[in-house]
Amino acid sequence: MLFLIYQQDRDDGEATGIRAATRDPHVAYLKKHSDIVVLGGALIGEDDVERVGSCLLVNLPDHAAAAAFASQDPFTAAGLFKLTTVVRMRRGVWNPSAAPHSAEGN
């Protein structure tokens, strides 16, 4: 089953340096679970630079497993997020070729 994990950084997340300090463990966590992570990336602020959250699409058997996956992310464990939402979704339109070819959106 597909689950969308939507997470908003706490308001002082950038200032505290939590995201920068835990980025490497977060990326390692996602790589370790590459068999279930369909898509993931940072949410970007209006300035096109600041990271304001994270969004993941994961394939797991149930809501409890998806919530557990989200709670074990190093960003979550470090207290980066003020909000985490886990919701089940189904694949409708699937067009990965329409996605940008770079992290910057090009």
N, C-alpha and C positions, 0 to 999 in steps of 0.2 A: 504494500500500500504506500502511496505517496503522502508525505506530510510536508507542509510548509512551516518552517520555523522562522518567525519574524522577531527580531530583537532590536530594541532601541537602546542606545547608550544612555547612561545617566547624564544629567545636564552638565556635570563637571568631569565627565569621562576623559575628554581631551586634556583638560588642565591637570588632572591627576597623573596622567601618563600611563594609566592602566592598559590601554590598548597597545601602546608601543612596547611596554614591558612584557606583555604576554602574547605578542603577535607570533613569535617563533613556536612556542608550545601549542598555540591555537592551530597554526598551519600544520604542525606535525600531527596533531589530533585528527584533523581532516584527512591528511594523507593516510594515516593508519586505518581510517574507515572509508577509504576510497571505493570500497565495494558497495557502499550504501549511499554515498553522497552523489546525487545526480547533478546538482548545480549549487554553487555557493558564491557569495561575494559580499563586499562591504556596501552599506548604504551610504551614499555621498550627499553632503550638504549642498545648499544652494550656491556656495562658493566654488563648487566643483573640486574641492580639495579635502575638506574636513570629512572624516568618517563619522557617521552619526548612528550606525547600527550595523546589523548583519542580517542576511537572509540566506537560508539554506533550504534546499529541496532534497529530502532524503527518502529512501525506500526502506521501510521497516514494517514488521508484522502488525503493529498496533500502536495506539496513541501512547500507551504507557512506555513502550520502547523508545518512541520519538521524544517524549518528555525526558526520559532518562538520558538519552543521547545529548539533548540540549543542556541538561543540568551538569553534565560531566565535561562540557567544553571548558577549556582553561579561561576563556573570557568570562564565562558565567561564574566559575569558581572564584575568580578574582574580583567579582562584584562590579563588572563593567556595565551591566544592563539594568535599566530601570523597568523594562517591560520585556517579557518573553511570551509570545503567542505561538501555540502549536495547533495547527488545524489540518485535518485530512483534506486531501484534494484528489481529484481524478484527472488523468491526462486527457485533455481534449485535443486542442491544436498542438502539434509538435513540429516545430520548424527550427532546429538548431542552426541551419544555414543563415537565418535572418539575424542571428546574434552578431554583435561586433566582434572583430577579430583580435582586439587588444583589450587589455584591462582598462585603458583610458577611454574606451568606447568608440574606437575607430574601426 
